[in-house]
């Protein structure tokens, strides 16, 4: 379910995951906050949310989005790749940052 900047994944009437973009100034990538209930990990929910929020951000005018996670998070890179996206990865201290160009999204 997409509503503006927010995309939600519902299962049995409950929220299984949520993604939201925040418009950025100028040429900066738009930050995306993405959360999936642990009971729904490794079931494609994050990949679908990422795809849908990227399309919503693109429709709103974004050229790039950015995901930020703790450096020990193992799900971010497989999720980006499973969504058919390419990202520029940066590790700084305890933070993993993935910048994703969304100008050529499939099916957008």
Biopython code that builds the backbone (N, CA, C, O; Angstrom):
import numpy as np
from Bio.PDB.StructureBuilder import StructureBuilder

atoms = [
    (1, "UNK", "N", (0.850, -1.168, 0.000)),
    (1, "UNK", "CA", (0.000, 0.000, 0.000)),
    (1, "UNK", "C", (0.900, 1.235, 0.000)),
    (1, "UNK", "O", (1.736, 1.382, 0.891)),
    (2, "UNK", "N", (0.745, 2.124, -0.980)),
    (2, "UNK", "CA", (1.553, 3.337, -1.074)),
    (2, "UNK", "C", (0.680, 4.552, -0.821)),
    (2, "UNK", "O", (-0.413, 4.680, -1.372)),
    (3, "UNK", "N", (1.184, 5.441, 0.022)),
    (3, "UNK", "CA", (0.477, 6.684, 0.308)),
    (3, "UNK", "C", (1.507, 7.796, 0.383)),
    (3, "UNK", "O", (2.132, 8.002, 1.424)),
    (4, "UNK", "N", (1.686, 8.518, -0.727)),
    (4, "UNK", "CA", (2.669, 9.598, -0.759)),
    (4, "UNK", "C", (4.078, 9.074, -0.577)),
    (4, "UNK", "O", (4.568, 8.295, -1.394)),
    (5, "UNK", "N", (4.731, 9.502, 0.496)),
    (5, "UNK", "CA", (6.116, 9.131, 0.759)),
    (5, "UNK", "C", (6.232, 7.818, 1.528)),
    (5, "UNK", "O", (7.344, 7.358, 1.787)),
    (6, "UNK", "N", (5.103, 7.205, 1.899)),
    (6, "UNK", "CA", (5.114, 6.013, 2.749)),
    (6, "UNK", "C", (4.580, 4.807, 1.991)),
    (6, "UNK", "O", (3.564, 4.887, 1.301)),
    (7, "UNK", "N", (5.282, 3.688, 2.132)),
    (7, "UNK", "CA", (4.849, 2.411, 1.569)),
    (7, "UNK", "C", (4.767, 1.430, 2.729)),
    (7, "UNK", "O", (5.699, 1.322, 3.526)),
    (8, "UNK", "N", (3.654, 0.718, 2.822)),
    (8, "UNK", "CA", (3.482, -0.265, 3.893)),
    (8, "UNK", "C", (3.215, -1.634, 3.311)),
    (8, "UNK", "O", (2.579, -1.763, 2.265)),
    (9, "UNK", "N", (3.709, -2.668, 4.000)),
    (9, "UNK", "CA", (3.411, -4.056, 3.650)),
    (9, "UNK", "C", (2.476, -4.585, 4.722)),
    (9, "UNK", "O", (2.810, -4.575, 5.906)),
    (10, "UNK", "N", (1.315, -5.044, 4.311)),
    (10, "UNK", "CA", (0.323, -5.548, 5.256)),
    (10, "UNK", "C", (0.196, -7.061, 5.122)),
    (10, "UNK", "O", (0.230, -7.610, 4.020)),
    (11, "UNK", "N", (0.052, -7.715, 6.256)),
    (11, "UNK", "CA", (-0.161, -9.165, 6.283)),
    (11, "UNK", "C", (-1.209, -9.452, 7.348)),
    (11, "UNK", "O", (-0.986, -9.190, 8.529)),
    (12, "UNK", "N", (-2.325, -9.977, 6.941)),
    (12, "UNK", "CA", (-3.392, -10.273, 7.894)),
    (12, "UNK", "C", (-3.891, -9.032, 8.614)),
    (12, "UNK", "O", (-4.285, -9.100, 9.778)),
    (13, "UNK", "N", (-3.874, -7.894, 7.921)),
    (13, "UNK", "CA", (-4.355, -6.652, 8.508)),
    (13, "UNK", "C", (-3.344, -5.945, 9.400)),
    (13, "UNK", "O", (-3.635, -4.878, 9.940)),
    (14, "UNK", "N", (-2.164, -6.526, 9.560)),
    (14, "UNK", "CA", (-1.121, -5.922, 10.403)),
    (14, "UNK", "C", (0.048, -5.474, 9.528)),
    (14, "UNK", "O", (0.298, -6.044, 8.465)),
    (15, "UNK", "N", (0.753, -4.453, 9.987)),
    (15, "UNK", "CA", (1.902, -3.941, 9.244)),
    (15, "UNK", "C", (3.086, -4.893, 9.417)),
    (15, "UNK", "O", (3.561, -5.110, 10.532)),
    (16, "UNK", "N", (3.560, -5.461, 8.298)),
    (16, "UNK", "CA", (4.716, -6.360, 8.315)),
    (16, "UNK", "C", (5.999, -5.603, 7.978)),
    (16, "UNK", "O", (7.102, -6.082, 8.239)),
    (17, "UNK", "N", (5.840, -4.425, 7.399)),
    (17, "UNK", "CA", (6.991, -3.602, 7.049)),
    (17, "UNK", "C", (6.549, -2.246, 6.559)),
    (17, "UNK", "O", (5.391, -2.038, 6.197)),
    (18, "UNK", "N", (7.509, -1.316, 6.553)),
    (18, "UNK", "CA", (7.187, 0.056, 6.173)),
    (18, "UNK", "C", (8.432, 0.718, 5.607)),
    (18, "UNK", "O", (9.538, 0.476, 6.091)),
    (19, "UNK", "N", (8.266, 1.546, 4.595)),
    (19, "UNK", "CA", (9.364, 2.323, 4.032)),
    (19, "UNK", "C", (8.859, 3.735, 3.777)),
    (19, "UNK", "O", (7.703, 3.937, 3.407)),
    (20, "UNK", "N", (9.744, 4.711, 3.980)),
    (20, "UNK", "CA", (9.364, 6.108, 3.789)),
    (20, "UNK", "C", (10.559, 6.886, 3.257)),
    (20, "UNK", "O", (11.681, 6.717, 3.734)),
    (21, "UNK", "N", (10.315, 7.741, 2.267)),
    (21, "UNK", "CA", (11.379, 8.617, 1.784)),
    (21, "UNK", "C", (11.159, 10.025, 2.300)),
    (21, "UNK", "O", (10.035, 10.424, 2.602)),
    (22, "UNK", "N", (12.249, 10.771, 2.397)),
    (22, "UNK", "CA", (12.209, 12.170, 2.784)),
    (22, "UNK", "C", (12.852, 12.979, 1.670)),
    (22, "UNK", "O", (14.020, 12.753, 1.352)),
    (23, "UNK", "N", (12.124, 13.917, 1.065)),
    (23, "UNK", "CA", (12.728, 14.736, 0.010)),
    (23, "UNK", "C", (13.953, 15.484, 0.535)),
    (23, "UNK", "O", (13.970, 15.972, 1.665)),
    (24, "UNK", "N", (14.970, 15.560, -0.312)),
    (24, "UNK", "CA", (16.209, 16.247, 0.046)),
    (24, "UNK", "C", (16.357, 17.499, -0.803)),
    (24, "UNK", "O", (15.691, 17.657, -1.826)),
    (25, "UNK", "N", (17.228, 18.371, -0.368)),
    (25, "UNK", "CA", (17.491, 19.616, -1.086)),
    (25, "UNK", "C", (18.450, 19.377, -2.248)),
    (25, "UNK", "O", (19.372, 18.567, -2.150)),
    (26, "UNK", "N", (18.226, 20.080, -3.333)),
    (26, "UNK", "CA", (19.156, 20.063, -4.464)),
    (26, "UNK", "C", (19.380, 18.682, -5.035)),
    (26, "UNK", "O", (18.437, 17.936, -5.300)),
    (27, "UNK", "N", (20.661, 18.352, -5.219)),
    (27, "UNK", "CA", (21.051, 17.091, -5.860)),
    (27, "UNK", "C", (21.309, 15.969, -4.855)),
    (27, "UNK", "O", (21.711, 14.873, -5.248)),
    (28, "UNK", "N", (21.086, 16.225, -3.575)),
    (28, "UNK", "CA", (21.334, 15.210, -2.553)),
    (28, "UNK", "C", (20.388, 14.028, -2.724)),
    (28, "UNK", "O", (19.247, 14.203, -3.153)),
    (29, "UNK", "N", (20.856, 12.822, -2.390)),
    (29, "UNK", "CA", (19.951, 11.654, -2.446)),
    (29, "UNK", "C", (18.882, 11.765, -1.362)),
    (29, "UNK", "O", (19.110, 12.350, -0.303)),
    (30, "UNK", "N", (17.734, 11.204, -1.640)),
    (30, "UNK", "CA", (16.620, 11.241, -0.692)),
    (30, "UNK", "C", (16.754, 10.075, 0.284)),
    (30, "UNK", "O", (16.784, 8.922, -0.144)),
    (31, "UNK", "N", (16.836, 10.351, 1.590)),
    (31, "UNK", "CA", (16.948, 9.274, 2.575)),
    (31, "UNK", "C", (15.683, 8.406, 2.609)),
    (31, "UNK", "O", (14.560, 8.899, 2.512)),
    (32, "UNK", "N", (15.909, 7.110, 2.748)),
    (32, "UNK", "CA", (14.814, 6.152, 2.881)),
    (32, "UNK", "C", (14.957, 5.442, 4.223)),
    (32, "UNK", "O", (16.021, 4.923, 4.558)),
    (33, "UNK", "N", (13.876, 5.431, 4.972)),
    (33, "UNK", "CA", (13.807, 4.689, 6.225)),
    (33, "UNK", "C", (12.986, 3.437, 5.932)),
    (33, "UNK", "O", (11.838, 3.536, 5.500)),
    (34, "UNK", "N", (13.566, 2.263, 6.164)),
    (34, "UNK", "CA", (12.906, 1.002, 5.831)),
    (34, "UNK", "C", (12.965, 0.080, 7.038)),
    (34, "UNK", "O", (14.024, -0.102, 7.639)),
    (35, "UNK", "N", (11.828, -0.500, 7.389)),
    (35, "UNK", "CA", (11.737, -1.410, 8.528)),
    (35, "UNK", "C", (10.875, -2.605, 8.147)),
    (35, "UNK", "O", (9.833, -2.453, 7.511)),
    (36, "UNK", "N", (11.319, -3.797, 8.542)),
    (36, "UNK", "CA", (10.540, -5.021, 8.344)),
    (36, "UNK", "C", (10.462, -5.747, 9.683)),
    (36, "UNK", "O", (11.471, -5.938, 10.362)),
    (37, "UNK", "N", (9.253, -6.146, 10.047)),
    (37, "UNK", "CA", (9.048, -6.909, 11.278)),
    (37, "UNK", "C", (9.924, -8.162, 11.218)),
    (37, "UNK", "O", (9.942, -8.849, 10.196)),
    (38, "UNK", "N", (10.655, -8.471, 12.304)),
    (38, "UNK", "CA", (11.532, -9.647, 12.288)),
    (38, "UNK", "C", (10.831, -10.944, 11.884)),
    (38, "UNK", "O", (11.469, -11.826, 11.311)),
    (39, "UNK", "N", (9.548, -11.079, 12.165)),
    (39, "UNK", "CA", (8.811, -12.290, 11.775)),
    (39, "UNK", "C", (8.693, -12.421, 10.254)),
    (39, "UNK", "O", (8.382, -13.497, 9.743)),
    (40, "UNK", "N", (8.940, -11.328, 9.536)),
    (40, "UNK", "CA", (8.804, -11.325, 8.084)),
    (40, "UNK", "C", (10.138, -11.194, 7.360)),
    (40, "UNK", "O", (10.167, -10.998, 6.145)),
    (41, "UNK", "N", (11.243, -11.301, 8.096)),
    (41, "UNK", "CA", (12.569, -11.246, 7.459)),
    (41, "UNK", "C", (12.750, -12.425, 6.509)),
    (41, "UNK", "O", (12.195, -13.503, 6.723)),
    (42, "UNK", "N", (13.537, -12.202, 5.454)),
    (42, "UNK", "CA", (13.920, -13.219, 4.478)),
    (42, "UNK", "C", (12.726, -13.780, 3.704)),
    (42, "UNK", "O", (12.739, -14.940, 3.290)),
    (43, "UNK", "N", (11.697, -12.957, 3.511)),
    (43, "UNK", "CA", (10.527, -13.372, 2.742)),
    (43, "UNK", "C", (10.243, -12.425, 1.577)),
    (43, "UNK", "O", (9.186, -12.511, 0.952)),
    (44, "UNK", "N", (11.174, -11.530, 1.285)),
    (44, "UNK", "CA", (11.006, -10.614, 0.163)),
    (44, "UNK", "C", (10.260, -9.328, 0.481)),
    (44, "UNK", "O", (10.043, -8.500, -0.403)),
    (45, "UNK", "N", (9.864, -9.155, 1.740)),
    (45, "UNK", "CA", (9.105, -7.960, 2.123)),
    (45, "UNK", "C", (9.964, -6.707, 1.955)),
    (45, "UNK", "O", (9.502, -5.714, 1.391)),
    (46, "UNK", "N", (11.205, -6.741, 2.435)),
    (46, "UNK", "CA", (12.097, -5.587, 2.313)),
    (46, "UNK", "C", (12.389, -5.239, 0.867)),
    (46, "UNK", "O", (12.423, -4.064, 0.500)),
    (47, "UNK", "N", (12.599, -6.256, 0.045)),
    (47, "UNK", "CA", (12.869, -6.038, -1.384)),
    (47, "UNK", "C", (11.688, -5.348, -2.047)),
    (47, "UNK", "O", (11.869, -4.400, -2.811)),
    (48, "UNK", "N", (10.492, -5.814, -1.762)),
    (48, "UNK", "CA", (9.289, -5.203, -2.341)),
    (48, "UNK", "C", (9.109, -3.777, -1.846)),
    (48, "UNK", "O", (8.777, -2.884, -2.625)),
    (49, "UNK", "N", (9.328, -3.558, -0.547)),
    (49, "UNK", "CA", (9.213, -2.197, -0.003)),
    (49, "UNK", "C", (10.227, -1.262, -0.647)),
    (49, "UNK", "O", (9.900, -0.128, -0.996)),
    (50, "UNK", "N", (11.462, -1.741, -0.804)),
    (50, "UNK", "CA", (12.495, -0.920, -1.422)),
    (50, "UNK", "C", (12.105, -0.552, -2.856)),
    (50, "UNK", "O", (12.232, 0.603, -3.260)),
    (51, "UNK", "N", (11.639, -1.524, -3.608)),
    (51, "UNK", "CA", (11.214, -1.276, -4.987)),
    (51, "UNK", "C", (10.085, -0.250, -5.037)),
    (51, "UNK", "O", (10.130, 0.692, -5.829)),
    (52, "UNK", "N", (9.087, -0.433, -4.202)),
    (52, "UNK", "CA", (7.922, 0.458, -4.217)),
    (52, "UNK", "C", (8.261, 1.862, -3.738)),
    (52, "UNK", "O", (7.780, 2.838, -4.312)),
    (53, "UNK", "N", (9.082, 1.984, -2.694)),
    (53, "UNK", "CA", (9.434, 3.320, -2.198)),
    (53, "UNK", "C", (10.354, 4.028, -3.182)),
    (53, "UNK", "O", (10.293, 5.251, -3.310)),
    (54, "UNK", "N", (11.203, 3.285, -3.876)),
    (54, "UNK", "CA", (12.064, 3.890, -4.903)),
    (54, "UNK", "C", (11.215, 4.430, -6.048)),
    (54, "UNK", "O", (11.476, 5.527, -6.542)),
    (55, "UNK", "N", (10.213, 3.687, -6.472)),
    (55, "UNK", "CA", (9.311, 4.155, -7.535)),
    (55, "UNK", "C", (8.534, 5.393, -7.081)),
    (55, "UNK", "O", (8.361, 6.340, -7.849)),
    (56, "UNK", "N", (8.069, 5.380, -5.832)),
    (56, "UNK", "CA", (7.335, 6.544, -5.306)),
    (56, "UNK", "C", (8.246, 7.766, -5.236)),
    (56, "UNK", "O", (7.821, 8.872, -5.570)),
    (57, "UNK", "N", (9.488, 7.578, -4.807)),
    (57, "UNK", "CA", (10.437, 8.689, -4.741)),
    (57, "UNK", "C", (10.746, 9.209, -6.134)),
    (57, "UNK", "O", (10.841, 10.418, -6.344)),
    (58, "UNK", "N", (10.902, 8.299, -7.083)),
    (58, "UNK", "CA", (11.166, 8.706, -8.467)),
    (58, "UNK", "C", (9.999, 9.526, -9.010)),
    (58, "UNK", "O", (10.211, 10.544, -9.669)),
    (59, "UNK", "N", (8.786, 9.095, -8.742)),
    (59, "UNK", "CA", (7.599, 9.824, -9.188)),
    (59, "UNK", "C", (7.515, 11.210, -8.554)),
    (59, "UNK", "O", (6.959, 12.138, -9.141)),
    (60, "UNK", "N", (8.074, 11.341, -7.349)),
    (60, "UNK", "CA", (8.061, 12.626, -6.637)),
    (60, "UNK", "C", (9.227, 13.526, -7.039)),
    (60, "UNK", "O", (9.311, 14.671, -6.594)),
    (61, "UNK", "N", (10.151, 12.998, -7.899)),
    (61, "UNK", "CA", (11.226, 13.839, -8.399)),
    (61, "UNK", "C", (12.637, 13.474, -7.988)),
    (61, "UNK", "O", (13.576, 14.193, -8.331)),
    (62, "UNK", "N", (12.819, 12.382, -7.266)),
    (62, "UNK", "CA", (14.158, 11.979, -6.828)),
    (62, "UNK", "C", (14.939, 11.330, -7.966)),
    (62, "UNK", "O", (14.367, 10.647, -8.815)),
    (63, "UNK", "N", (16.238, 11.549, -7.974)),
    (63, "UNK", "CA", (17.135, 10.857, -8.901)),
    (63, "UNK", "C", (17.898, 9.753, -8.189)),
    (63, "UNK", "O", (18.320, 8.773, -8.805)),
    (64, "UNK", "N", (18.071, 9.925, -6.873)),
    (64, "UNK", "CA", (18.831, 8.976, -6.058)),
    (64, "UNK", "C", (18.190, 8.863, -4.688)),
    (64, "UNK", "O", (17.645, 9.832, -4.159)),
    (65, "UNK", "N", (18.260, 7.661, -4.118)),
    (65, "UNK", "CA", (17.863, 7.467, -2.731)),
    (65, "UNK", "C", (19.075, 6.944, -1.971)),
    (65, "UNK", "O", (20.050, 6.492, -2.572)),
    (66, "UNK", "N", (19.007, 7.010, -0.651)),
    (66, "UNK", "CA", (20.106, 6.509, 0.165)),
    (66, "UNK", "C", (19.541, 5.731, 1.353)),
    (66, "UNK", "O", (18.617, 6.180, 2.032)),
    (67, "UNK", "N", (20.120, 4.557, 1.581)),
    (67, "UNK", "CA", (19.798, 3.723, 2.741)),
    (67, "UNK", "C", (20.973, 3.791, 3.709)),
    (67, "UNK", "O", (22.129, 3.751, 3.288)),
    (68, "UNK", "N", (20.688, 3.891, 4.978)),
    (68, "UNK", "CA", (21.725, 3.904, 6.005)),
    (68, "UNK", "C", (21.365, 2.854, 7.039)),
    (68, "UNK", "O", (20.214, 2.763, 7.468)),
    (69, "UNK", "N", (22.354, 2.056, 7.442)),
    (69, "UNK", "CA", (22.121, 0.976, 8.404)),
    (69, "UNK", "C", (23.389, 0.763, 9.228)),
    (69, "UNK", "O", (24.472, 1.199, 8.835)),
    (70, "UNK", "N", (23.250, 0.098, 10.360)),
    (70, "UNK", "CA", (24.460, -0.287, 11.106)),
    (70, "UNK", "C", (25.344, -1.166, 10.223)),
    (70, "UNK", "O", (24.835, -1.962, 9.434)),
    (71, "UNK", "N", (26.654, -1.030, 10.350)),
    (71, "UNK", "CA", (27.595, -1.736, 9.468)),
    (71, "UNK", "C", (27.492, -3.260, 9.573)),
    (71, "UNK", "O", (27.908, -3.965, 8.654)),
    (72, "UNK", "N", (26.948, -3.777, 10.669)),
    (72, "UNK", "CA", (26.844, -5.235, 10.822)),
    (72, "UNK", "C", (25.531, -5.800, 10.257)),
    (72, "UNK", "O", (25.272, -6.997, 10.381)),
    (73, "UNK", "N", (24.711, -4.955, 9.644)),
    (73, "UNK", "CA", (23.462, -5.411, 9.046)),
    (73, "UNK", "C", (23.767, -6.207, 7.785)),
    (73, "UNK", "O", (24.408, -5.696, 6.866)),
    (74, "UNK", "N", (23.312, -7.447, 7.737)),
    (74, "UNK", "CA", (23.627, -8.326, 6.616)),
    (74, "UNK", "C", (22.573, -8.303, 5.507)),
    (74, "UNK", "O", (22.831, -8.799, 4.410)),
    (75, "UNK", "N", (21.405, -7.742, 5.768)),
    (75, "UNK", "CA", (20.303, -7.831, 4.808)),
    (75, "UNK", "C", (20.286, -6.728, 3.757)),
    (75, "UNK", "O", (19.642, -6.895, 2.721)),
    (76, "UNK", "N", (20.960, -5.620, 3.982)),
    (76, "UNK", "CA", (20.828, -4.469, 3.088)),
    (76, "UNK", "C", (21.315, -4.772, 1.677)),
    (76, "UNK", "O", (20.571, -4.561, 0.720)),
    (77, "UNK", "N", (22.527, -5.254, 1.524)),
    (77, "UNK", "CA", (23.065, -5.488, 0.182)),
    (77, "UNK", "C", (22.295, -6.554, -0.585)),
    (77, "UNK", "O", (21.982, -6.325, -1.753)),
    (78, "UNK", "N", (21.969, -7.716, 0.004)),
    (78, "UNK", "CA", (21.152, -8.683, -0.733)),
    (78, "UNK", "C", (19.786, -8.121, -1.142)),
    (78, "UNK", "O", (19.273, -8.450, -2.212)),
    (79, "UNK", "N", (19.199, -7.273, -0.290)),
    (79, "UNK", "CA", (17.905, -6.672, -0.596)),
    (79, "UNK", "C", (18.021, -5.748, -1.814)),
    (79, "UNK", "O", (17.180, -5.794, -2.711)),
    (80, "UNK", "N", (19.058, -4.917, -1.843)),
    (80, "UNK", "CA", (19.270, -4.004, -2.971)),
    (80, "UNK", "C", (19.471, -4.799, -4.262)),
    (80, "UNK", "O", (18.877, -4.477, -5.291)),
    (81, "UNK", "N", (20.302, -5.826, -4.208)),
    (81, "UNK", "CA", (20.563, -6.648, -5.388)),
    (81, "UNK", "C", (19.314, -7.404, -5.833)),
    (81, "UNK", "O", (19.045, -7.504, -7.030)),
    (82, "UNK", "N", (18.547, -7.937, -4.876)),
    (82, "UNK", "CA", (17.326, -8.671, -5.214)),
    (82, "UNK", "C", (16.297, -7.756, -5.872)),
    (82, "UNK", "O", (15.471, -8.212, -6.663)),
    (83, "UNK", "N", (16.346, -6.467, -5.545)),
    (83, "UNK", "CA", (15.431, -5.499, -6.148)),
    (83, "UNK", "C", (15.894, -5.093, -7.553)),
    (83, "UNK", "O", (15.222, -4.312, -8.227)),
    (84, "UNK", "N", (17.042, -5.623, -7.992)),
    (84, "UNK", "CA", (17.556, -5.304, -9.317)),
    (84, "UNK", "C", (18.191, -3.934, -9.405)),
    (84, "UNK", "O", (18.282, -3.348, -10.484)),
    (85, "UNK", "N", (18.627, -3.428, -8.271)),
    (85, "UNK", "CA", (19.221, -2.097, -8.212)),
    (85, "UNK", "C", (20.723, -2.188, -7.992)),
    (85, "UNK", "O", (21.246, -3.202, -7.528)),
    (86, "UNK", "N", (21.395, -1.110, -8.336)),
    (86, "UNK", "CA", (22.829, -1.009, -8.076)),
    (86, "UNK", "C", (23.050, 0.146, -7.124)),
    (86, "UNK", "O", (22.418, 1.197, -7.239)),
    (87, "UNK", "N", (23.959, -0.062, -6.180)),
    (87, "UNK", "CA", (24.221, 0.996, -5.224)),
    (87, "UNK", "C", (25.701, 1.231, -5.025)),
    (87, "UNK", "O", (26.520, 0.333, -5.216)),
    (88, "UNK", "N", (26.032, 2.450, -4.639)),
    (88, "UNK", "CA", (27.398, 2.780, -4.244)),
    (88, "UNK", "C", (27.454, 2.620, -2.726)),
    (88, "UNK", "O", (26.726, 3.278, -1.982)),
    (89, "UNK", "N", (28.337, 1.733, -2.294)),
    (89, "UNK", "CA", (28.417, 1.342, -0.896)),
    (89, "UNK", "C", (29.543, 2.098, -0.209)),
    (89, "UNK", "O", (30.628, 2.270, -0.765)),
    (90, "UNK", "N", (29.266, 2.544, 1.006)),
    (90, "UNK", "CA", (30.287, 3.229, 1.793)),
    (90, "UNK", "C", (30.173, 2.761, 3.241)),
    (90, "UNK", "O", (29.086, 2.727, 3.817)),
    (91, "UNK", "N", (31.311, 2.406, 3.810)),
    (91, "UNK", "CA", (31.377, 2.044, 5.224)),
    (91, "UNK", "C", (32.165, 3.142, 5.925)),
    (91, "UNK", "O", (33.291, 3.452, 5.535)),
    (92, "UNK", "N", (31.582, 3.721, 6.946)),
    (92, "UNK", "CA", (32.266, 4.738, 7.738)),
    (92, "UNK", "C", (31.959, 4.449, 9.200)),
    (92, "UNK", "O", (30.831, 4.630, 9.658)),
    (93, "UNK", "N", (32.980, 3.998, 9.925)),
    (93, "UNK", "CA", (32.767, 3.648, 11.327)),
    (93, "UNK", "C", (31.771, 2.515, 11.459)),
    (93, "UNK", "O", (31.980, 1.429, 10.918)),
    (94, "UNK", "N", (30.696, 2.765, 12.172)),
    (94, "UNK", "CA", (29.664, 1.754, 12.398)),
    (94, "UNK", "C", (28.480, 1.896, 11.457)),
    (94, "UNK", "O", (27.416, 1.330, 11.707)),
    (95, "UNK", "N", (28.657, 2.654, 10.368)),
    (95, "UNK", "CA", (27.536, 2.948, 9.479)),
    (95, "UNK", "C", (27.804, 2.479, 8.051)),
    (95, "UNK", "O", (28.867, 2.730, 7.483)),
    (96, "UNK", "N", (26.819, 1.797, 7.491)),
    (96, "UNK", "CA", (26.812, 1.376, 6.096)),
    (96, "UNK", "C", (25.844, 2.293, 5.355)),
    (96, "UNK", "O", (24.699, 2.465, 5.772)),
    (97, "UNK", "N", (26.309, 2.879, 4.257)),
    (97, "UNK", "CA", (25.471, 3.759, 3.447)),
    (97, "UNK", "C", (25.452, 3.224, 2.027)),
    (97, "UNK", "O", (26.500, 2.911, 1.462)),
    (98, "UNK", "N", (24.258, 3.119, 1.446)),
    (98, "UNK", "CA", (24.112, 2.666, 0.064)),
    (98, "UNK", "C", (23.319, 3.726, -0.700)),
    (98, "UNK", "O", (22.144, 3.964, -0.421)),
    (99, "UNK", "N", (23.989, 4.359, -1.673)),
    (99, "UNK", "CA", (23.328, 5.338, -2.553)),
    (99, "UNK", "C", (22.884, 4.608, -3.811)),
    (99, "UNK", "O", (23.675, 3.911, -4.448)),
    (100, "UNK", "N", (21.614, 4.773, -4.165)),
    (100, "UNK", "CA", (21.025, 4.047, -5.287)),
    (100, "UNK", "C", (20.438, 5.032, -6.293)),
    (100, "UNK", "O", (19.547, 5.814, -5.960)),
    (101, "UNK", "N", (20.941, 4.990, -7.526)),
    (101, "UNK", "CA", (20.364, 5.800, -8.602)),
    (101, "UNK", "C", (19.039, 5.173, -9.008)),
    (101, "UNK", "O", (18.964, 3.965, -9.232)),
    (102, "UNK", "N", (17.999, 5.984, -9.103)),
    (102, "UNK", "CA", (16.670, 5.447, -9.427)),
    (102, "UNK", "C", (16.108, 6.061, -10.706)),
    (102, "UNK", "O", (14.904, 5.991, -10.952)),
    (103, "UNK", "N", (16.966, 6.654, -11.510)),
    (103, "UNK", "CA", (16.496, 7.280, -12.743)),
    (103, "UNK", "C", (16.070, 6.254, -13.782)),
    (103, "UNK", "O", (15.258, 6.570, -14.652)),
    (104, "UNK", "N", (16.588, 5.049, -13.716)),
    (104, "UNK", "CA", (16.262, 4.027, -14.717)),
    (104, "UNK", "C", (15.624, 2.790, -14.089)),
    (104, "UNK", "O", (15.980, 1.664, -14.436)),
    (105, "UNK", "N", (14.696, 2.993, -13.181)),
    (105, "UNK", "CA", (14.035, 1.856, -12.543)),
    (105, "UNK", "C", (13.223, 1.057, -13.554)),
    (105, "UNK", "O", (12.567, 1.617, -14.432)),
    (106, "UNK", "N", (13.283, -0.259, -13.411)),
    (106, "UNK", "CA", (12.450, -1.129, -14.250)),
    (106, "UNK", "C", (10.996, -0.930, -13.871)),
    (106, "UNK", "O", (10.653, -0.877, -12.690)),
    (107, "UNK", "N", (10.161, -0.822, -14.856)),
    (107, "UNK", "CA", (8.726, -0.744, -14.599)),
    (107, "UNK", "C", (8.268, 0.562, -13.996)),
    (107, "UNK", "O", (7.135, 0.656, -13.523)),
    (108, "UNK", "N", (9.126, 1.584, -13.999)),
    (108, "UNK", "CA", (8.691, 2.854, -13.394)),
    (108, "UNK", "C", (7.970, 3.723, -14.380)),
    (108, "UNK", "O", (7.540, 4.823, -14.033)),
]
sb = StructureBuilder()
sb.init_structure("model")
sb.init_model(0)
sb.init_chain("A")
sb.init_seg("    ")
for serial, (resi, resn, name, xyz) in enumerate(atoms, 1):
    if name == "N":
        sb.init_residue(resn, " ", resi, " ")
    sb.init_atom(name, np.array(xyz, "f"), 0.0, 1.0, " ", f" {name:<3s}", serial, name[0])
structure = sb.get_structure()
